[in-house]
Amino acid sequence: MNETVPPISIFLADEAETIRLGEELALTVQPGDCIALIGDLGAGKSTLARALIRAIAGDQYLEVPSPTFTIVQSYDLRFPVAHLDLYRLSDASELDELGIDEMLTDGVCLIEWPEMAANVLPNDSTITLRLTHQSEGRVATIDAPPRQRARFERVLAIRDFLDQNGKQNASRQYFSGDAAYRTYELVSDIKGQSLLMDWQPPPKGPVIKDGKTYAEIVHLAREVTPFVAIDNYLSANGFSVPAILAQDLERGILLLEDMGRDGVLDAEGNPIEERYLASVACLAALHDAYASGDITLTNGTTYQVPRFDADAMKIETSLLLDWYLPYIHDAEIDNSERQGFFAVWDQLIEKLDNAETGLLLRDFHSPNIIWQPEKTGTDRVGIIDFQDAMIGPKAYDLASIIQDARVTISPDMQARLMAHYLGIRRNNPAFNEASFLRAFAIMAAQRNCKLAGIWVRLMKRDGKPHYMKHMPRTFAYLGSALEHPDLDILRYWFERAGIDIHKE
């Protein structure tokens, strides 16, 4: 399959190591991949296949029967998995009835005795794994196309990292992933559970202004150092963040404390007011803490937290122009309309000149808050996913939590949360409430303009229409922000653009 690069060989001393390899393979495969599993009877094919399927399922007790007699066993997991055994096929023509091509459209195929299908398996996505006996164990030889091989080599690099940090016998399972080339694994051993962050730099996007990409303009973190820096700062100032148990900054790998699964929503997805009140109190404490913007790391280097500048604010709001307006008007906007929108934002950003600034976490809302009931006070509020933090108007984070993008916070509850926050901040003689409330309205409007564009982009570009359910809430929040008199100019712009805030 790959004539220029030698296959990867791994010695498996026992069944436990075969299971470990199956779990590691589960971390590499993606829809469209096919694993051709070759080996004599008793070579460990079934053990490996069972471990792989259970790892994808996240259920070590999942029943995984042999497909010897059924030929195909299908599993509806986080992506479909088809487990095939072609030993009993008598003719290659029988493969047409199985529909391997269809299985690979949105899922993964794991094929034992694949020799019968050798001529029909896709060359660009088939991983060939051969198990052969050697002394008391066996050798796994893996040959894969470049993309699949790179993924597996990354998994082996993480294995090396875990081995070096006392996790030689840990079990690994996929935990979550996001759009920024970060994935998380759940690492379990006799000491308990931890989370591994695997952060690989994303490819550079297209240049859109002044030689910079969108990610560069809005200061999105591209590697793991910002996470470590902000984690260190928050921890040093007494806030609950994941402890970093081990790190490899060069390779972008972190082993983190697992803070749990409890959040600030109930089982039906509704906000738990006590937890939101604690969250805004935590935010008030953060806003009273000093943040210089320069954070010294343990290796002696300094991380400079980027600033939420005018370019970043405006390019984020432009998602409304690029995605939302063309969606509702079925036409691209003209340049004069674009320039008029940016002129409005230039005026609003000028009104932030005397706003209270400091560290803003950027996404301080329900997905990124872990509730820790065993603790007290603001320590109950566990903070995660803060690598994109910036220095800017502190009101931004309060808008993020009071107007939670994915949760309906009633106007009455918003008022109570705001009152709770302001009640704490008024103890600081330097706190300027009127200036803060103006900044809150501007930042809430900025954030919700961005979100309106993001929901459409997720539907149109990424094929994820379910995000559109958030649109009515987003405009309700936006309408609330536009009630502030300093935002009249933005409200007039929406009227001229033919957008009725209260009907969207």
Secondary structure, 3 states (H helix, E strand, C coil): CCCCCCCEEEEECCHHHHHHHHHHHHHHCCCCCEEEEEECCCCCHHHHHHHHHHHHHCCCCCCCCCCCCCCEEEEECCCEEEEEECCCCCCHHHHHHHCHHHHHHHCEEEEECHHHHCCCCCCCCEEEEEEEEECCEEEEEEECCHHHHHHHHHHHHHHHHHHHCCCCCCEEEEEEECCCCEEEEEEEECCEEEEEEEECCCCCCCEEECCEEHHHHCCCCCCCHHHHHHHHHHHHCCCECCCEEEEECCCCEEEEECCCCCCCECCCCCECHHHHHHHHHHHHHHHCCCCCCEEECCCCCEEECCECCHHHHHHHHHHHHHHHHHHHHCCCCCHHHHHHHHHHHHHHHHCCCCCCEEEECCCCCHHHEEECCCCCHHHHEEECCCCCCEEEECHHHHHHHHCCCCCCCCHHHHHHHHHHHHHHHCCCCCCCHHHHHHHHHHHHHHHHHHHHHHHHHHHHCCCCHHHHHHHHHHHHHHHHHCCCHHHHHHHHHHHHCCCCCCCC
